[in-house]
């Protein structure tokens, strides 16, 4: 059983600051602007030998016509349903507000274990001010200052006492598939459609998703983590500090993933920014699946349309053009599950371990039929090949003059590897190493 703690409260009381303090990372974005945290945001913490999950939520609001605030309210309610323990955070500086009252009323109905956390208590006079919160009838307030961590120890002692067993991370070791792309290409919609729940907030406004969101997917025999990310814009277009941090978290999501699902807008085609994101995936040696979303919006399609479109994309992706391309309409649920099936296949390709004997049996005759060209009078002989023990496929070709092998021949070898072994969606590295120094002359 998982131990889950949800942090809730009205906007701007310090929920994300407390979240970062408890997980000991700057994972959630913290900003004075209210409404920065929009989705449920998960992290892990440990205290007194007990591990548990923490959910950071957006600030709870009511009676607002703002599209984000309506969605944030839904997300908070879902987080409360998921949690075993709830930290209700209030601000000692402002005392009790109408929104605090609304949150308290909602929490009393939840029947969950509630800890009333009075934040920004950083001196003795404020401890006295915190007594006003007894009015909620939620027990004794825990006075702390999330910004520096004072008072969090007493809170955590009592929180972990609620857990009957040590936390076991159910997501440990699971593959991670990151959904990457520019703003408003349908990343959050894809996650919600696949999981069958409103896991992330979706609006027509670009930049809705600001944090990276992890969601476990355990259906149809699959078991992995889906990661929704903030849209990655060109640096020149990143104006706000909040958006800058969102982009950094998306870049980190690429680094921490196994496979990246790169979504592009069918109407816009593969733009320079999409290509920059793709090269970032390639540079990090991650598996890649290209998803052309909003295909239903493309007019005058013919049977040749997808092939022509795909050929144009692959031409731009060269030399790494061995990438699966899927045409989808997420809003119409067209081919969305094919995206997952393909991502799983690419993940398996990334784990592929080819025995050295098989590599040499296949590749050496091909090399003998088309040997590397001589350079500066040096005859180059490749003696054997082996796959290196790395997370993504990398190969070492042992030869007598590695420094004289041309880039064109490297590409020839990569193409032959791809023709004979299933490496679709996987960037591969080839290294040439010196086998026998005495043979160089």
C-alpha positions in Angstrom: 0.0 0.0 0.0 1.3 3.5 -0.9 1.5 6.2 1.7 0.3 9.4 0.1 0.3 12.9 1.6 -1.5 15.8 -0.2 -0.7 19.4 0.4 -3.8 21.7 0.0 -4.8 25.2 0.7 -5.8 28.5 -1.0 -3.3 30.2 -3.4 -0.1 31.7 -2.1 0.2 30.2 1.3 3.5 28.4 0.6 2.3 24.9 -0.5 5.0 24.4 -3.2 7.7 25.8 -0.9 6.7 23.2 1.7 6.6 20.5 -1.0 10.1 21.3 -2.1 11.3 21.4 1.5 9.8 17.9 2.2 11.2 16.2 -0.9 14.5 18.1 -0.5 14.5 19.2 -4.2 13.4 22.3 -6.1 10.9 20.3 -8.0 7.8 22.4 -7.9 7.9 25.9 -9.3 7.6 28.6 -6.6 6.6 32.1 -7.5 4.8 35.0 -5.8 2.2 35.0 -8.6 -0.8 32.9 -7.6 -1.9 30.0 -9.7 1.6 28.9 -10.6 1.0 25.3 -9.6 -1.8 24.0 -11.8 -1.7 20.2 -11.9 -1.2 17.6 -9.2 2.5 17.3 -8.7 4.1 14.2 -7.2 7.4 13.7 -5.3 8.9 11.3 -2.7 10.1 11.9 0.8 11.6 9.9 3.7 11.4 10.5 7.4 12.4 8.3 10.3 13.0 5.4 7.8 9.6 5.7 6.3 9.1 6.7 2.6 6.0 8.3 1.3 4.6 10.2 -1.7 3.7 13.8 -1.6 1.2 15.6 -3.9 1.5 19.3 -4.4 -1.7 21.0 -5.6 -2.8 24.3 -7.0 -4.3 26.9 -4.8 -8.0 26.0 -4.0 -10.4 28.7 -5.3 -14.2 28.9 -5.7 -16.8 31.0 -7.5 -14.3 32.1 -10.2 -14.9 32.3 -13.9 -11.2 31.9 -14.6 -10.7 28.7 -16.7 -7.6 27.7 -14.8 -9.1 28.2 -11.4 -12.0 25.9 -12.2 -9.6 23.2 -13.4 -7.3 23.7 -10.3 -10.3 23.1 -8.1 -11.0 19.8 -9.8 -7.3 18.8 -9.4 -7.3 19.6 -5.6 -10.4 17.4 -5.1 -8.8 14.5 -7.0 -5.7 14.8 -4.8 -7.7 14.7 -1.6 -9.4 11.5 -2.9 -6.0 9.9 -3.6 -4.3 10.8 -0.3 -4.1 9.0 3.1 -3.0 12.2 4.9 -3.7 15.8 4.1 -1.6 18.9 5.0 -3.9 21.9 5.1 -1.6 24.9 4.8 -2.6 28.4 5.9 -0.8 31.7 6.2 -0.2 33.2 9.7 0.4 36.7 8.2 -3.2 37.0 6.7 -5.1 34.9 9.3 -8.3 33.2 8.3 -9.8 34.2 4.9 -13.1 33.1 3.3 -11.1 30.7 1.0 -9.5 29.1 4.1 -13.0 28.6 5.5 -14.1 27.0 2.2 -11.1 24.6 2.2 -11.6 23.7 5.9 -15.3 22.8 5.2 -14.3 20.6 2.2 -11.6 18.8 4.3 -13.9 18.1 7.2 -16.2 16.2 4.8 -13.3 14.1 3.4 -13.0 12.0 6.6 -9.2 11.9 6.0 -6.5 12.6 8.6 -5.9 16.3 8.5 -2.8 18.2 9.7 -3.4 21.9 10.0 -0.1 23.6 9.0 0.4 27.3 9.8 3.1 28.6 7.5 5.4 31.6 7.8 5.7 31.3 11.6 9.3 32.5 12.0 9.2 34.2 15.4 7.5 33.9 18.8 4.9 36.5 18.3 3.6 34.7 15.2 3.2 31.5 17.3 0.5 33.5 19.3 -1.1 34.7 16.1 -1.5 31.0 15.0 -4.0 30.3 17.8 -6.7 31.9 15.6 -6.7 28.8 13.5 -8.1 26.6 16.3 -11.5 28.0 15.0 -11.4 25.4 12.2 -11.8 22.5 14.7 -9.1 20.5 13.0 -6.9 20.0 16.0 -3.7 21.7 17.1 -1.9 23.8 14.5 1.6 22.9 13.5 3.6 26.1 13.3 6.5 26.2 10.8 8.4 28.2 8.2 8.6 26.2 5.0 11.2 28.6 3.6 13.8 27.5 6.1 12.4 24.2 7.4 11.9 25.2 11.0 9.1 23.2 12.6 8.9 20.6 9.8 10.4 17.9 12.0 7.6 17.8 14.5 5.1 17.8 11.7 6.8 14.9 9.9 7.1 12.9 13.1 3.3 12.9 13.5 2.7 12.4 9.7 4.8 9.2 9.4 3.2 7.9 12.6 0.0 7.5 10.5 1.6 5.1 8.2 1.2 1.4 9.1 4.1 0.2 7.0 7.2 1.4 5.2 6.5 2.9 1.8 7.5 0.9 -1.2 7.7 3.0 -4.4 5.4 1.2 -6.8 7.1 3.0 -9.7 10.6 1.9 -8.9 12.4 0.7 -12.0 9.5 1.3 -14.4 10.2 2.7 -17.9 9.6 6.4 -18.4 8.0 7.8 -21.6 8.1 11.6 -21.8 5.6 13.4 -23.9 7.6 16.3 -25.4 6.9 19.1 -27.8 6.1 22.8 -28.3 3.1 24.4 -26.4 -0.4 23.5 -27.5 0.3 20.5 -29.6 -1.8 18.2 -27.5 0.6 16.7 -25.0 -1.7 16.9 -21.9 -4.8 15.8 -24.0 -2.9 12.7 -25.0 -2.0 11.9 -21.4 -5.6 12.4 -20.3 -7.0 10.3 -23.2 -4.6 7.4 -22.5 -5.2 7.3 -18.8 -8.9 8.0 -19.0 -8.9 10.7 -16.4 -8.2 14.4 -16.2 -4.7 13.9 -14.9 -3.5 17.3 -16.3 -5.3 20.5 -17.1 -6.1 21.1 -20.7 -7.1 24.5 -22.1 -6.7 26.1 -25.5 -4.1 28.5 -23.9 -0.5 27.7 -24.7 1.6 27.2 -21.6 -1.1 25.7 -19.4 1.2 22.9 -18.2 4.1 24.3 -16.2 5.5 21.4 -14.2 6.4 17.9 -15.4 3.6 15.5 -14.4 4.2 11.8 -13.9 1.4 9.2 -14.3 1.7 5.5 -14.0 0.0 3.6 -16.8 -1.0 0.0 -16.0 -3.4 -1.2 -18.7 -3.5 -3.9 -21.4 -0.5 -5.6 -20.1 1.7 -2.5 -20.0 3.3 -0.9 -17.0 5.3 2.3 -17.3 5.4 6.0 -16.3 4.0 8.6 -18.7 5.5 12.1 -18.2 3.6 15.2 -19.4 5.8 18.2 -19.8 5.6 21.9 -20.4 5.8 23.1 -24.0 9.4 23.9 -25.1 9.7 27.2 -26.8 12.6 28.9 -28.4 14.7 30.8 -25.8 13.9 34.2 -27.4 10.2 33.5 -26.7 10.6 32.5 -23.1 9.7 35.8 -21.3 8.4 34.9 -17.8 10.6 33.4 -15.1 8.0 30.8 -14.4 7.9 29.6 -18.0 11.7 29.5 -18.1 11.7 27.1 -15.1 9.0 25.1 -16.8 11.2 24.6 -19.9 14.1 23.6 -17.7 12.0 20.9 -16.1 10.9 19.6 -19.6 14.6 19.4 -20.6 15.3 17.4 -17.4 12.4 15.1 -18.2 14.1 14.3 -21.5 17.3 13.5 -19.7 15.5 11.2 -17.2 13.3 9.4 -19.7 13.8 6.2 -21.6 11.7 7.1 -24.7 10.5 10.5 -25.8 7.2 10.9 -27.6 7.7 14.1 -29.7 4.4 15.6 -30.7 4.2 18.1 -33.5 1.2 20.0 -35.0 0.2 18.5 -38.4 -0.8 21.9 -39.8 2.5 23.5 -38.9 4.7 20.6 -40.0 8.2 19.9 -38.5 9.4 23.3 -37.5 12.9 24.5 -36.6 12.0 24.3 -33.0 10.6 20.7 -33.3 13.9 19.8 -35.0 15.9 21.4 -32.1 13.9 19.3 -29.6 14.5 16.2 -31.7 18.2 16.8 -31.7 18.1 17.2 -28.0 16.5 13.8 -27.7 19.1 12.3 -30.0 21.9 14.0 -28.1 20.7 12.4 -24.9 20.6 9.0 -26.6 16.9 8.5 -25.8 14.4 6.5 -27.8 12.2 8.6 -30.1 8.7 8.3 -31.4 7.3 11.1 -33.7 3.6 11.9 -33.3 2.0 14.1 -35.9 -1.1 15.3 -34.0 -4.3 17.1 -35.3 -4.1 15.1 -38.6 -7.8 15.5 -38.8 -7.3 19.3 -39.4 -5.2 18.7 -42.6 -7.4 19.3 -45.6 -7.4 17.6 -49.0 -5.7 14.4 -47.8 -5.1 11.5 -50.2 -3.8 8.0 -49.8 -0.4 9.4 -50.6 -0.6 12.2 -48.0 0.8 10.4 -45.0 3.7 8.9 -47.1 4.6 12.3 -48.6 4.4 14.0 -45.2 6.5 11.2 -43.6 9.1 11.5 -46.4 9.4 15.2 -45.8 9.9 14.7 -42.0 12.5 12.0 -42.5 14.4 14.1 -44.9 14.7 16.8 -42.3 15.7 14.3 -39.6 18.7 12.9 -41.5 21.0 11.2 -40.8 19.0 9.8 -37.9 15.8 9.2 -39.8 15.0 5.7 -38.6 12.2 7.0 -36.3 8.6 5.7 -36.1 6.1 8.4 -37.2 2.4 8.1 -36.2 -0.4 10.3 -37.5 -3.0 11.0 -34.8 -6.0 13.0 -33.8 -5.9 12.9 -30.0 -9.2 14.7 -29.7 -10.9 12.0 -31.8 -8.9 9.2 -30.2 -7.4 8.2 -33.5 -4.3 5.9 -33.2 -3.5 7.1 -29.7 -2.9 3.6 -28.4 -0.6 2.9 -31.4 1.5 5.7 -29.9 1.9 3.6 -26.7 2.5 0.3 -28.5 5.2 2.0 -30.6 6.8 3.6 -27.6 7.0 0.2 -25.8 8.6 -1.3 -28.9 11.2 1.5 -29.1 11.9 0.9 -25.4 12.5 -2.8 -26.1 14.8 -1.8 -29.0 16.8 0.5 -26.6 17.4 -2.5 -24.3 18.5 -4.7 -27.2 21.7 -6.6 -26.4 23.2 -8.3 -29.5 25.6 -11.2 -28.8 29.1 -10.5 -30.0 29.1 -13.7 -32.0 26.0 -12.7 -33.9 27.3 -9.2 -34.5 30.4 -10.5 -36.1 28.6 -13.2 -38.1 26.4 -10.6 -39.7 28.6 -7.5 -40.0 32.1 -8.9 -40.9 31.0 -10.4 -44.3 29.3 -7.1 -45.1 32.5 -5.2 -44.2 34.6 -7.6 -46.2 32.3 -7.0 -49.3 32.6 -3.3 -48.8 35.7 -2.5 -46.8 36.7 1.0 -45.5 38.6 2.9 -48.2 42.3 3.3 -47.7 43.5 6.7 -46.6 47.1 8.1 -46.9 48.2 4.7 -48.1 46.9 3.0 -45.0 45.0 -0.3 -45.5 42.2 -0.4 -42.8 41.0 -3.8 -41.5 38.1 -4.1 -39.1 38.8 -7.2 -37.0 35.7 -7.6 -34.9 32.7 -5.8 -33.4 31.1 -5.8 -29.9 28.2 -4.0 -28.3 29.2 -1.9 -25.3 27.5 -2.3 -21.9 25.6 1.0 -22.0 21.9 1.8 -21.4 21.4 2.7 -25.1 23.0 0.7 -27.9 26.6 1.6 -28.7 29.1 -0.4 -30.7 32.9 -0.7 -30.8 34.6 -1.7 -34.1 38.1 -2.8 -33.5 40.5 -2.0 -36.3 44.2 -1.2 -37.0 43.8 2.5 -38.1 40.7 3.9 -36.3 41.7 7.5 -36.9 41.5 7.1 -40.7 37.9 5.8 -41.0 35.8 8.4 -42.8 32.4 9.7 -41.6 30.7 8.3 -44.7 31.9 4.8 -43.8 30.6 5.3 -40.2 27.1 6.0 -41.7 27.4 3.0 -43.9 28.0 0.8 -40.8 25.1 2.4 -39.0 22.8 1.7 -41.9 23.9 -1.9 -42.0 23.3 -2.3 -38.3 19.8 -0.9 -38.7 19.1 -3.1 -41.7 20.0 -6.3 -39.8 18.9 -5.5 -36.2 15.7 -3.8 -35.0 17.0 -0.4 -33.8 14.1 1.7 -35.0 13.7 4.9 -32.9 17.1 4.5 -31.3 20.1 6.8 -31.8 23.2 4.6 -31.8 26.9 5.4 -31.3 29.7 3.8 -33.2 33.3 3.9 -31.9 36.4 2.8 -33.7 39.1 1.4 -31.4 42.7 0.4 -32.0 43.1 -3.4 -31.9 46.7 -4.1 -32.8 49.2 -1.3 -32.7 51.9 -3.5 -34.2 49.8 -3.8 -37.4 49.6 -0.1 -38.0 52.7 0.2 -40.2 
